[in-house]
Amino acid sequence: MNYSFENDSLRNEELSRSLDSIVKCYQCLSNENLCWFHSESVKTVLIGETRTTISKLKNNR
C-alpha cells in the first residue's frame, strides 16, 4: 500500500522534521514512550494520513 506522504513533499518534510526532532529529544530517548509533544506530533501525522487514505478508498469505489 502506498501512503500519501511518500508522494507529498510537504508531508514528507514534516515527517522528516518530526523524526529528527524525536531523536534529539532527551525525554523521548530516556523513556520507552515518546514525550507528550512528540506523541501529539506523530498522532497528527497518522490521523491526517488515515483520513487521506479513507477518502481515497471512498472515491475509488
Beta strands, then each sheet from edge to edge (+ up, - down):
end
